[in-house]
Structure formats: structure tokens, C-alpha cells
Amino acid sequence: MKERITHFNATACYLKKDNYVLMIKFSKKWGQVYAPPGGKFESGESPLDCIKREFYEETGLTLINPNLQGISYWQDTVEGIIFIYTADKFEGDLIENSSEGKLEWIKIDDLLSIKQFEQNEKFTPFLFKDELFEGKFLLDDECKVVKYEIRKI
């Protein structure tokens, strides 16, 4: 019989305003790397439930109609799936300090020049398109990409 595995599921959302994207510059963990707001599922949540809750907790903003942009499977010592959303509508006021780090609006054209997780860098060109993507990433124990493939779906 095949062994069933448990995936670590998470979400992330790239919120676009004009020509900028809201990112978190982590201050404690991950070594000053930028990433979009998001996080892990809680019991009973769908991917959409998760991203709306996580985004609000980390930014103070309520996403309006976020769109699923891609799914990224990753494997290191464990395996996980990240549901990647994009959005351009929101309500609320941005909090000054996130518990995760500093919130910054980054120019879309500068996304590939800031320090991101390598996995995120690889799928950045697929964001804000009218098509979905799927990524498969093998990572080392420091979250560096060892091998990957991305396809449009």
C-alpha cells in the first residue's frame, strides 16, 4: 500500500496598488528577505479563507476578490503546497508594523531585484497574468532551490 503524506499548506497574496506590490521584509526569521503576506492554514479553512485571514492579521487590510494565480509544491525535509493569490482591491488601513516584519510597497519592476525566497523569485514572472501556473520545487535545508519546474495551466 502506498504511503500517504501530510502536506504543510500555506497561502500568499501579492496585493497590487498602482505599480506597487505590498511585501513584508522579515525582521526576525529568514534573514531580511521579502515575501508577500500570507501563512499557514488553520483547521477547517479553505485556501481562500486562509489568505483572507492571514492577510488581515499581517496587514490590517481586507482583500476583496483575490484571484488564485498559482499553486506551488515544494519539498525539503517535509512537503508543502502554497496557494498563491493576486489582488488589486482591498479595504481598511495598513497597520504600521506587522508581527512578521516591515510592510513595504515595492515597485513591480523591482520585484526581481529585491531579496526574496528563491522559490518566489522563480514564479514572480508568472504573477499578474490571465493564466494560472503550477510550480514544483526541490529545496535544500536553507530554502535554496535545488531543482524546479514551472508550467502554465
C-alpha positions as CSV (number, residue, x, y, z in Angstrom):
1,M,0.0,0.0,0.0
2,K,1.2,3.5,-0.9
3,E,2.2,5.8,2.0
4,R,0.1,8.9,2.3
5,I,1.9,12.1,3.3
6,T,0.8,15.2,5.1
7,H,1.5,18.4,3.3
8,F,2.2,21.7,5.0
9,N,-0.4,24.0,3.3
10,A,0.0,27.8,3.1
11,T,-1.1,30.8,1.2
12,A,0.4,34.1,-0.1
13,C,-1.1,37.1,-1.8
14,Y,0.6,39.7,-3.9
15,L,-1.6,42.9,-3.5
16,K,-1.1,45.4,-6.3
17,K,-1.8,49.1,-5.9
18,D,-0.9,51.2,-9.0
19,N,2.5,49.8,-10.0
20,Y,3.4,48.6,-6.5
21,V,3.1,45.4,-4.6
22,L,2.8,45.1,-0.8
23,M,5.6,42.9,0.7
24,I,6.9,42.1,4.2
25,K,10.5,42.5,4.9
26,F,11.1,39.9,7.6
27,S,13.0,41.2,10.6
28,K,13.5,38.1,12.8
29,K,13.3,35.0,10.7
30,W,14.5,34.2,7.2
31,G,17.3,36.8,7.2
32,Q,15.8,40.1,5.9
33,V,14.1,38.5,3.0
34,Y,10.9,39.9,1.3
35,A,7.8,37.9,0.8
36,P,4.1,38.6,0.3
37,P,1.7,38.4,3.3
38,G,0.3,35.0,3.9
39,G,0.7,32.0,6.1
40,K,-0.4,28.5,7.2
41,F,-3.9,27.1,7.3
42,E,-6.0,26.8,10.4
43,S,-8.4,23.9,10.9
44,G,-11.4,23.9,8.6
45,E,-10.1,26.7,6.3
46,S,-10.1,26.7,2.5
47,P,-7.2,28.4,0.7
48,L,-9.4,31.5,0.2
49,D,-10.4,31.6,3.9
50,C,-6.7,31.2,4.9
51,I,-5.4,34.1,2.7
52,K,-8.1,36.5,3.8
53,R,-7.5,35.8,7.5
54,E,-3.7,35.8,7.2
55,F,-3.6,38.9,5.1
56,Y,-5.8,40.8,7.5
57,E,-3.7,39.6,10.5
58,E,-0.5,40.7,8.9
59,T,-1.5,44.0,7.3
60,G,-4.9,45.2,8.7
61,L,-6.3,45.1,5.1
62,T,-9.3,43.1,3.9
63,L,-8.7,41.6,0.5
64,I,-11.6,42.0,-2.0
65,N,-11.9,39.1,-4.5
66,P,-8.4,37.8,-4.5
67,N,-7.6,35.6,-7.5
68,L,-5.8,32.3,-7.4
69,Q,-2.7,32.8,-9.6
70,G,-0.8,29.6,-9.0
71,I,0.0,26.6,-6.9
72,S,3.5,25.8,-5.8
73,Y,4.5,22.4,-4.4
74,W,7.8,22.3,-2.5
75,Q,9.8,19.6,-0.9
76,D,12.7,19.8,1.5
77,T,12.7,17.6,4.7
78,V,8.9,17.9,4.5
79,E,6.5,18.7,1.7
80,G,4.1,21.6,1.2
81,I,1.8,23.4,-1.1
82,I,1.4,27.2,-1.3
83,F,-1.7,28.7,-2.9
84,I,-0.6,31.9,-4.5
85,Y,-3.1,34.7,-5.0
86,T,-3.0,38.2,-6.5
87,A,-5.4,41.0,-5.8
88,D,-5.9,44.7,-6.6
89,K,-8.8,45.6,-4.4
90,F,-8.8,46.0,-0.6
91,E,-10.5,47.8,2.3
92,G,-9.0,49.2,5.5
93,D,-6.0,50.9,6.8
94,L,-2.5,49.5,6.6
95,I,-1.0,48.8,10.0
96,E,2.3,50.3,10.7
97,N,4.1,47.3,12.0
98,S,3.4,43.7,11.2
99,S,4.3,41.0,13.7
100,E,6.4,39.4,10.9
101,G,8.4,42.5,9.9
102,K,8.2,45.8,8.0
103,L,5.4,46.3,5.4
104,E,6.7,48.0,2.2
105,W,5.2,48.9,-1.1
106,I,7.7,47.7,-3.7
107,K,7.6,48.7,-7.4
108,I,6.5,45.7,-9.5
109,D,9.5,46.3,-11.8
110,D,11.8,46.0,-8.7
111,L,10.5,42.6,-7.5
112,L,13.2,40.7,-9.2
113,S,15.9,42.9,-7.7
114,I,15.0,42.6,-4.0
115,K,16.0,39.7,-1.9
116,Q,13.2,37.1,-2.0
117,F,13.0,33.4,-1.3
118,E,14.4,31.8,-4.4
119,Q,11.2,29.9,-5.0
120,N,9.2,33.2,-5.1
121,E,11.8,34.7,-7.4
122,K,11.3,31.9,-9.9
123,F,7.5,32.3,-10.1
124,T,7.5,36.2,-9.9
125,P,7.4,36.5,-13.8
126,F,4.1,34.5,-13.7
127,L,2.3,36.9,-11.4
128,F,-0.5,39.3,-12.6
129,K,-1.2,37.3,-15.7
130,D,-4.5,36.0,-17.0
131,E,-3.4,32.4,-16.6
132,L,-2.6,30.1,-13.7
133,F,0.8,28.5,-13.1
134,E,2.0,25.4,-11.2
135,G,5.4,25.1,-9.7
136,K,7.3,22.1,-8.4
137,F,10.4,22.9,-6.2
138,L,13.1,20.8,-4.6
139,L,14.7,22.9,-1.8
140,D,17.7,22.4,0.4
141,D,17.6,22.8,4.2
142,E,18.2,26.6,3.8
143,C,15.2,27.1,1.4
144,K,17.5,27.4,-1.7
145,V,16.2,26.0,-4.9
146,V,18.0,22.8,-6.0
147,K,15.7,21.9,-8.9
148,Y,12.4,23.3,-10.2
149,E,9.9,23.4,-13.0
150,I,7.0,25.8,-13.6
151,R,4.3,25.4,-16.1
152,K,1.2,27.4,-17.2
153,I,-2.1,25.6,-16.5
